[in-house]
Amino acid sequence: MRTDIFARLDREPEPPKIEPPRMSRHRIALFGGTLAFYLAIVFAVLIGSWLVTLDWKVMLFRPYQQWPGIHAFLDYYVVLGQRGPTAVMVACWLGWRSWRQHTLRPLLTLGASLLLLNLTVGAVKLGLGRLGPHYATQIGSAELFAGGDIFPSGHTANAVVTWGILAYLATTPRARRYLSAVSAVVSLGVGLTTVYLGTHWLSDVLLGWAAGLLILLGLPWVEPLITRAEDWIFAVREQWRARGRAVPSVPVAAGGPRTVLLPQRASSDAMDEDPALEPVAAGSLATAAAPAGTRPRAHTAHTVRSERTPITPVGSRRPPHADRTPRGGTSPARPMSGG
């Protein structure tokens, strides 16, 4: 009985092939515009422009003090942008889809997008080293190259990628439109929540939105690599299955018993027709098989089990006893003792 996860996949009907999104001209234009916006945000923060001044105004406004009633709710809402919980939730849904649709593309696409997110956003975070609002040291400063890691906002970029991947993998245009709207609202809310809590500058959130959108728009370029990875995984699975079905041959140990196939005995009718076919005694076979010049060993001829004379038991199998009288018999006369 097969117990691997692919056993269930083989029993499911394979759905029609879903074409992944292509890198159309419209998509390339969106990618180019988003990349220009990304670079503009970075440049504006580097030169300490009006965007940095706006960051300080929002931070000194302290939104968490202006609307304290929603603070408890936003503490939980911001979890929708944390990489660990969101990745587990989305992976469970995409894993069920992979199980039903006989394909690993949803899970591989999620893994590729998260890998790109960690590489691109993490590199910019460590390279610019910006400090957060709670750790700022000089009013009006961009707080760059100070050992921080908040620019761009990881919560915002992760919300865009994690929830946007559901719209990217949608099977119908209608579902793609609805999921795109839901992911946009969720990622927008997560970004503004980090500004409300004072953990990110406003420019961090703007750059996080652009970083996540760049990854979603550029995923069609990664689709060939995802397809090759899926084909390789299924090829390895088939090799394991073939190795499990192969039956290894058991070698015969030296000096061990061997099975010798002897020709079947000719029937009595064939012996009557051909005089050459005559039964040969077991001793003559041993003598003929012995090499010349050697003394043949004596062999005792054994009859075949089917040729033995059947022995039919007669009477009772119990040994006779002198002091017992057989049933139906007359007991012998005993001498009378005494007078």
PyMOL commands that set and color helices and strands:
alter all, ss='L'
color gray80, all
select helices_A, chain A and resi 6-11+25-46+50-61+63-66+68-81+83-101+105-128+133-135+154-168+173-197+202-245+268-273+282-289+305-307
alter helices_A, ss='H'
color red, helices_A
deselect
rebuild
show_as cartoon
